[in-house]
């Protein structure tokens, strides 16, 4: 059973304040039109915003349930997005793209080095010459100091959750244990639980893996700024170009 099966239905509520416009702006800074491949698209918020801007968007996610929610939203808003259920480590489509994105720390769900390398390899093959890869990941600081050992909670009228984060077995990994309480039609609360494992790697490792594959002009910034990462940066952004 997909680990997002129930989580997908409350995901948009939990991500209501996520900076989707800022992620969209990163693509617009590269080009104003063209083909975009949005990997780890979740419920499709970035995909739909890019489609609304006139991009030809293909959106990929491993979760059938997430894609179902995304498809419903695209239909409701009369937006044309191609949705594909696929593991980004085994990416295979018939097209090449001007921009490939992995936003909202989706790459952190690939928790082994070989899996990240495989993802980068498949992306490189799917980029047009001169195409751009854009992605962000949690910093090591965020994983180890802001997630591990901390509890997050929310108590709204119709949905509540408790979120505990524990250290994973590997360096830079974290296990998120989430318990959700949803109000049903009878006014009673139903509980469901999710476990999500994420892992990040240091900036130098991501950069080396990209370089080894032939990516060039690798630019690394932090926290939606133009500044280089610091020891307290929380979200690391990468831009890497395929040779033209």
Secondary structure, DSSP 8 states (H G I E B T S, - for coil): --TTTTTHHHHHHHTTT--HHHHHHHHHTT-SSSEEEEET-TTSHHHHHHHHTT-EEEEEES-HHHHHHHHHHHHHTT--EEEEE--GGG---S--EEEEEE-TTGGGG--SHHHHHHHHHHHHHHEEEEEEEEEEEE-HHIIIIIITT-EEEEE-SSEEEEEEEEE-SSTTEEEEEEEEEEE-TTS-EEEEEEEEEEE---HHHHHHHHHHHT-EEEEEEETTSSS---TT--EEEEEEE---
